[in-house]
């Protein structure tokens, strides 16, 4: 591979840009205000569409906590984790969404309108059946997984359409606000579907803060929540269909048709530089798998109420919104992977820290107490807040590198490819860690004569029928965390130099030669 030497004129160019900025600052600030004002309604619409997108994602994220209280195994949790795969696989159908449309309806509304109608209909149907799926005596995890997989598939398709529409809905000077709309909208939607739902669904939370007369149910049940948002999807989609007109999506450069898009995609993934980057993106999160996927469930298993854990996320929302803005100041330069590389050891360290906190959780609550002491919650919240710094440093620097290397002629497809691979690199280790944890956990039967195993369903039944109870002797979470952290250290030693080499490559190493043209429609 050919290395690119450091450009000696870079700092001079930067100084020139800064001088120009001082001259243009007053004029540009006035123009900026009028430009934002012209796109204000479009920005609000985009934020709302991303909020709608975040609702099913937030609900899917809340289901593992709900299922944890039904007594299902971690292997069944692993099955449910498949619902998050559509966002990691959307590259497979993204070129279709970009290329196939009804001209009279509009390139983006062709997919947005039917997709959101289907989400609304799915929510209404699911609201009438989810009670049976969550029956504590016989939870139907497979049907629940299929239902939320369909919802997330539709949400991923809506994401492709909205991302593309943002580029034509906003004027060119304001297109940078598309990512802000995405971040703010999805974070708000996920917050509503996850934290708000879990809080309003909790009898304890509602009795403590919202009711004067206690009740055994929450203010909002899952069927009612699904029904409400199903109706919202149907009404708002109708309003968008009728009142929001779509601009011509064909720019002066033209666009690729579906065959050419898939053809160039195939050539991109064969580039040596891209192959190395894909290997990194698919394997870098192995070291964080147990921490990211299992820690929250283990805290619930240790006695932390799921709604309390969800409410601890409330103070983190502003951090999740503003942290990327702060970090981007350090990753906008020519070497964004430097920050990416530095964040990995700190994120691995938090694997050990969270394992210690989970163990501490089993000992910190006083006997007979209904809740944990306030200093416990402060400690957990502080650990999660600091953990966000390492997590978002990797996320923002990775996105900055993707934007830096993507060929502008096919930038949308290129970015979708890299972001999809990055998402997949986080999903598969999480699913595997959930599936493997039961096999690494050893349980024994307490309260009966003899040292009986309690690992299989038959052994558990024999234990309970004999008057005993199953207790964890060796928790697979700690074993799995140790394995993941060890593999993460090995990975860092293996790929540390590759990260440096990749960002030193010449920009032509990331481009497909000979096919960088667009076809006019």
Steps between C-alpha positions, in 0.01 A plus 500: 500500500618849417535741792412865464757745631386777728397808301738787598252761375219379726568742786547792258168420336332480838637840599371647174158353563493648848588847365223472241262396776565824691422707188183310414370441850257791520357450153471121536325520838227722352456270201498194727207635700285558193596161350403312818172694513414389147552133594351515849186302413706234318738468796205454738347240269827307479537501878144368532557225242814389685305506828245264344789280386637486854172382658512135379876494565445615858223245553723223367773619737262483797380145429811320638434666838132402485590144398758471777217505754325208327786262587617427146855373437785704358486284187143623450628854556753428225216397269319827568820699434452409132242780480785753484656345189297689232692823565821301454382346173316787333777538242354191330187689394615864525586523126146384421351773719730754333430390141144366472214746544178640358575836339153641558523425873864596550824311545492500881125507566468186288665314785433723800120503476433124465776417750354724772147374426627144546673592828171646627304189392759266655479692828120473506512125430778446754303693763228236480739204534798612707329402827501135389862522387608628844307246705736433797403132506584444132662803332494466120843642429506386136178682409609809693834493320333467159266792577772740612732384221231606252460836676874564495524391136237759410671762721833430324332546162344824624849608612639452148215705352522782756881521474468540124209743522694723740754575227230648272257627763765733643676766297870440431629738772286320759566137405740472790197518731383162369734314739388724788135420422590132495684508833242711684196324350617142546624570853164656594302219336709230665459678833120502462480137389740378766534716812158669494321173424680305775429774754129532415467121480645452850245471785765600756604814311140607434392435860794699632489802270175511300221355716339572831323161505736202443429251221653171386548625142676791340334805350578369151502136391696371204183433291375857563842647420516307172142597413563870563813519288342285228227764466763779505689332216184468287385860556837671455587292193171609341581866574850467351357325195246776437679821599877445459615530141825339393757693301667358192769269637723502191794737535730639236730198521227247424471172691588135481237247404446186703721272290791743506463558873523128578786459249711775659413371847646161402819664373531715813491202737780337297740791554792387724464806726126445541553129578739593781258761636208256485701244701566767763136614517373142528738402782587811703197469731566141607673633811191697605233236422428371851508850650265653244251213471482340845585756769155661512329160522734393781419816697130415471574142604684640805191691610512838323150576372484525120312830516763639739774395263309665217455822697875512561528555125315833524802706614704334226278633218659850495842335511409280203389805303784742580790258539530433123515876440788535746689196377467605135732794572781248557414261216445746215868508402692276260556219756164411663604141574752623757211575737335170401813306594543684831140431608523120464710430816273720712191321372662165577578625850131567553432132436688427823341797682145396413568139601615628841191721526270206423671296772473797739128523425445161665652626827417869530128477580421457868297190597125570481542829312278559195750717315869578483669789683529829310879476474457176304290671233745792485787255447319310224393821327854642518646181352250504213566870435878454477448186290306713249815705435696199373199365312424825318867570432514178302168574331575859397859436392389195302231702323753777429736249340217353291413848372868571430556194280162471325508579129277810451362361173334214688517643850156388617554138401856501633395642839211253524741214433746602772233591756312175436815293549575698817150428636532132413833492680318595820194278456654159437732499807210613720273222374780245544577617853134468603480152346822377667448630852267217609763245397762677710276521809492219757198460730451261791190388685482637854281366778521131410737220598795461268679728256254505212546687173231748398602601148246333272123547505452141619751544785333826602159331511635208704659746743183702555283187520735376774450817701828662405591813308755569228787734586789626288834357609709636213360798309585479130481879472833542679664224296368647177609852596852372569510318165374807314748737664785258429393471134471879485860541617619243245300683231660834591849352474403338169333796327653807662752547220234436234293791633800728452573370151141532379476870570839556334384349169463716193137592429509305171535179702133542596367568150380274221684582177312521171141498626477840671231646279135572547217436260242766426140394528 
